[in-house]
């Protein structure tokens, strides 16, 4: 039990309770009265309450019916709109544009939820999220490091990201078995998104990191041959983990152009 609520492990619930961390998060977001703020997983309201103190209206996405009932009992619908259901299925574009999305994301679905958010990047102004520290380290990792992988490439293509600060387990009830961190994500301008076909880009990156220990010649087999790899400005003997985001975009664009020519 946490503040009268039965913690549900299937929802990955760990509730933030440390007041100093809560203040730091809200200060980092710095919400203003007229902004459209959306909170994913309000939980027991640790971030919800201070957000409502700064904005006129708040949208929240919540799946736990007990939490939904408690929120409805505490807040007027004119100030808090509750969208009941799984955040993985929620179409953020229905809430408008220039959205500021925040949340303590459930660790058990954090990666698919990040990709879901990426699909709506054009509707976001920014995002501030608490995630497992290991996930944040992968999100912001540079090419050539052990943390660098598919998550790094796909998110860095779409967002500018900054790891803000670390949050230890003792700041939560119940405490998780891992450290957490806060990350800020700001969508890149459309003019910086150079992939000719983002599905093809995703397919190439996914295959490359499925074979991350192989050379590009072998990792991209069936998608791009050695000549195509060189045309993209890459070394066929390099390994995927050494290729930066622009390199993957160039490789995917060569693949797309070749497929178009073949068609």
N, C-alpha and C positions, 0 to 999 in steps of 0.2 A: 504493500500500500504506500502511495505517495500522496500526501495531502488529501486523503479520503478516496483516492483513485486506485483501482487495481491495475497494476502494470501489465500490459499485454505483450509478451515476448514476440508474438507473431508480427506485431507492428514495429518491432525494433525500438521500443520506447525507453528513452533515457531522458529524464526531465532536467533541464538546466535550472539550478537553484541559487548559484552564487551571484550575489547582487553586483559585485564589482565587474564580473564578466558580462553580465546583462547590460550594465551601463556602457561598457566599452563597445559592445556590439551595436547598441542603438546609436551611440555617438559616431561610430564608423559609418553607419547607414545615413545618419543625419537627415531624417525625413522632414519634409516641409508640408504645411497644411493642405495645399492644393494638389499634392502628388497622389498618383494612383499606386498604392502599396498593396502587395499581395503576400500573405504569409503562408508558407507550406508547413503544415503540421504545427498548429499553435499550442498543442498540448495543454498544459495547465496555465498557460497565459503569461509565462515569464517574460517573453518578448512582446506579446500581444498588448499587454497593459501599457507599457511605456510607449509603444508605437501609437496607441490610441490617444495618448496624452499629447502627441505632436501632430497627428493628422486628423482631418475631418471625418474620413471614412476609411475603413479597412476591409479588404476581402481576405478570407482565410479558406484554405483547403484542408479538410479534416476527414478521416475515415472512421475514427472511433466514436460510436454513438453516445457513449457516456460523456465524453469530452464535449461533443456537440451540444448535448442537453445542458451541461454546466455553463457553456459559453452563452447559450440562448437565455439562460436564467440570469446571467450577470450583465448582459449588454443589449441595448436596444437595437433592433434591426436597421434603424436609420443610420447607425454608426458602424455596425459590424454585419457584413454579409457572409454567411457561412455556406460554402459549397461542399456538400457531403459527397464523399466518394474517394477513389484512389487517385492521387496526384498523377500517377503514370498515365491515366486515361483522360485527364482534364485538358480541354483545348484552351490554352491561355489566351489565344487570340480573341476569344469571345468577350474578354474583359477590356478590350481596347488596345491602345498602343502606349508607348512610353512608360511601360510598367516597371515598377521597382519591386523585384521579387526577393523575399528573404525566407530563411528557414533553417531549422536544425534538422537536416535531412536524415531519415532513417538509414543507418549504416547498411542494412541488409538489402536496400534497393538503390543505394546512392548512385552507382554507375549508370544503370538504365534511366534513372531520373535526370541525371545530368544530360544524357543524350536527348531525352524528351524535351528538356529546356532548350537545348540547342536548336531544335526544330522550330522554336518560336523566337529565336534571337532577334529577328527583325521587329518584334513587338516589345522588346525590353529596352529600358534605359540602362539598367544594371541589375546585378544580383549579388546578394551577400549571404553566404551559406556556411553553416557549421557542418563539418564532415570529419570522418576519421583522418587523422594527421597523415597517415600513409597514403590515403587517396589524394589529399591536397598536394602532397609532395610529388605524386605522379602527375597531377594536373599541370603543375608549373615547371616540371623538370625540363632540362635542356638536353638536346641531342648529345649523345656520348656518355650519358650517365645511366646508372643501373635502373633508375626510376622511370626513365623515358620509355614511352610505349604508345600503343594505339590511343589510349585515353589522352595522353599529352598532345599528340598530333591533331586529333579530331577537335579537341576543345580549343587548342591554341589557334587553329585555323579560323575558328568562329569568334573567339573572345580574347581580349586582353585580360590577363589574370594576375592577381597579386595575393600572395599569402600574407595575411595581416598579423595574426598572432596565434599563439598556442593556447589550448584550453585543457588543463589536466583532468583526469577522471573524477577527482574529488569535487568538481564543480557541479556534478550531476547526482540525481537520485533516481534509480539506483546507479552507482558508478559503473561505467562501461569498463571493459578490460583493456581498452586501448586509449591512447591520447587523441585529442581532437584538435582541429585548427579552423580558423575563419579565413575564407577566401572571398575576394571581390572579383566579380566577372563583369566586364563591360563589352558589349557586342562591338566587333570591328565594323567600320564603315563598309557599305556595300562595295565601294570601289576597290577595297583591299581583298575581296573574295575572288580570287582569280581562277578557281577551278572551273573548267568548261562544263563538267558534269559532276555534281557533288556525289551522286550515287557511285559513279565510277571511281572517284577519289576515295570514297569510303571502302569500296571493295578492294582496291589496291593496297591501302594502308592495313586493312584487316588481314589480308593474305601475307603481307610483308612481316607483320609482327607475330603471326602464327608460326612463322619460320625465322624468328629474329636472330637465331644463331648462325643461319646460313648466309652466304654472300647474296647480294642483290640478284646476281645471275640465276641463282637457284631459288631464292625466295619469291621472285616475280615470274617464275616459270609458268607459261600459259597465258600470262598477261602482257609481258613486255620482254623482248629478246635483248641480247647484249647491245646491238646497234641502237635500239630504242632507248636503252638505259644511258648510253653515251650521248645520244641526242638530247636527253633531258639534263645533261651536264653532270651526270653522276658517274662514279667509279663502279663498274660491275663487280669488283672484288670487295667493295665496302659492305658492311652489315647494316641492316635496317636501323638499328639503334644509333647509328652515326649520322643518319640523314635528317636534316632539319625539315621543318614544315614546308618551306618553299620548294625544297627538293622533291618532296612527295607530290606536291601540286604539279610541278613540271613533269614528273614521270607520268602522272595520271593524265595530264593534258596531251602528252605524246601518244599515250594509249588511245585516248578518245579520238584524236585526229587520224590515227592509223585505222581505227575501226570504221570511221566515217569514210575514209578513202576506199577501204575494202568493200564497204557497202555500196 
